Amino acid sequence: MLEEKQWNMDAVVRLFLLVMISWGLGGVAAGILNYFTSTLPKGQSNFWQIVIFAVFIQIPTLVWVALFLRQHNINWKDAFGWHKCEPATAAAYGILAGLLFFPAAMGLEAFSEYAMRLVSLKPEEQAAVQELQDPSLGVLQKVFFGVMTVVLAPVVEETLFRGILYPALKRLGRPRLALWLSSALFALAHINMVTFLPLMAFAFVLVYLYETYENLLAPIVAHAVFNAANFILLVFQDQISQLLNHFFPMR
């Protein structure tokens, strides 16, 4: 069971306000960049907009979290339980959880797309997903996307939603509300209707890992493995399709 975190709720609210401000500034910066890169091919212009937007979210968020922890006079290790469970054990369970949930997420995403079509809504993929499917994207650009998706995003998002928000809400005495609200906000933050249900379910898994092992490394690794599986599937979808057709030819 995760020990109670002494997060000050006012400080938590300020932290998320700063994150939202960074998000807004990222949107403005991406819009300005779009104006100056309008002569570039659409794929290249979109790539740099996504990069700028991500940088304005991920890097400042780590700074805001560092200031948040400093305000509470606690270091990262003690704040997120890095000493609670052996890192190898936490990472191993994170890898297992990420791999096991991936096919379930694909099923939930397919169900979401089906349900949206039933009510005449058009499913749309996330901007980063659409960009990764652009054949004009270079190798270095794909590598950069991979680093943001598999390394930075899991650290930033798990620190915010599982490391800080969930324990802060739980401290109010409503653990179920903390689970549902933090998970819903995590899913909503990705701004995509198709992925809302699978990300909500994934958030439950991530909270379970944090509650069970009390080490934020477990959900971070699970998140990274899950993102890596999605990234590989998108980047190598043609090769994977050819391989599957080779072993399971369509008749």
Buried (B, 14 or more C-beta within 10 A) or exposed (E): EBEEBEBBEEBBEBBBEBBEEBBEBBBEBBEEBBEEBEEEEEBBBBBBBBBBBBBBBBEBBBEBBEEBBEEBEBEEEEBBBBEBBEEEEBBEBBBBBBBEBBEEBBEBBEEBBEBBEEEEEEBEBBBBBBBBEBEEBEEEBBEBBBEBBBBBBBBBBBBBBBBBBBBBBBBEEEBEEBBBBBBBBBBEBBEBBBBBBBBBBBBEBBBBBBBBBBBBBBBBBBBBBBBBBBBBEBBEEEEEEEEEEEEEEEE
